[in-house]
Amino acid sequence: MFGHRPEGKRVRDIDPIVQITPYLMPMRCDAQVILDHDVEYEPLMRYIAQKSREGVKITFMEILIASYIRGISQVPEVNRFVLNKQFYNRTELTAAFTLLLDTKDGSLEENAVKIKFDPSDTIFDVSSRVKDMISRNRDPEDPSFVIKLAAGILKVPLVPTVVVGLLKLLDRYGLLPKALVDFLPFHTGMYVTNMASIGMTRVYHHIYNFGNTSLFFSIGNPKRSYTVDAGGNVIRKCTLPIGIVADERVCGGAMYAKFFAVAKNCLRHPELLETPPEEVFYNKGCEYHVPKPEHVAMPKVKDSSPQAEAVPAV
């Protein structure tokens, strides 16, 4: 309330053209812009295979999250959200995702989690944070706060409508307790879903009106196709399709373009993510830091043999 929220600070100096957009598109679903990006599969798979030989397990999703973090570290304007027609700079850098629980009978049960990152995080920091969060939230016998909350309010008729309505009202005016905001996966800069993990192609997932998610990424199954090289020869290629849905009100198109240029470059050259950025940029008055993870898996040895260039078949 009054320009302050648990996860953000009000932006008062902003381009009028951008500032008027929430009045034209008051709900997040009004402002959804759909994009896609086909990442070259071979460089990513080659990088993941190389890190595996060096004793570090890296996943596609971790590289995507790390690329997002690197983009925010250089273009912090994208790390904003719009709520109640007002703009806020986030005072944290978060990513949320849904994971499958390790059920004993093989039934499909899900959990949603959110992780806080530091803008200086490397791919190894990101990987450590993600793996730690997954390991702590996959046990169906120890449900997360989100699951407990949903299960509790669903037991009594009419209670879900009342509770969700109250949460939306408190959220609209910035009165949700910080402890609750920290657990809810809908209050995040990035939500990512790995559709490839369940054998599906990318989707273009809506961004929720509840909460303040600004970007939703979806990773699909690797896609094989053919193209023509500079010499006119037909060649086979494989790409990793990513579907993106963005809240266009957050910032101008030029800022989004700059952000995606940084993120896409990291997806083409994931080795850039192994070192922190030379400089981290923050929105005015919104500098934030998160302690580095205690246990970070680092490469043990580099294999420069010809076999290191082999890429697994897809």
Secondary structure, 3 states (H helix, E strand, C coil): CCCEECCEEECCCCCHHHHCHHHHCCCHHHHEEEEEEEEEHHHHHHHHHHHHHCCCCCCHHHHHHHHHHHHHHHCHHHCEEEECCEEEEECCEEEEEEEECCCCCCCCCEEEEEEEECCCCCHHHHHHHHHHHHHHCCCCCCCCHHHHHHHHHCCCCCHHHHHHHHHHHHHHCCCCCHHHHHHCCCCCCEEEEEHHHHCCCCCCCCCCCCCCCCEEEEECCCEEEEEECCCCCEEEEEEEEEEEEEECCCCCHHHHHHHHHHHHHHHHCHHHHHCCCCCCCCCCCCCCCCCCCCCCCCCCCCCCCHHHHCCCCC
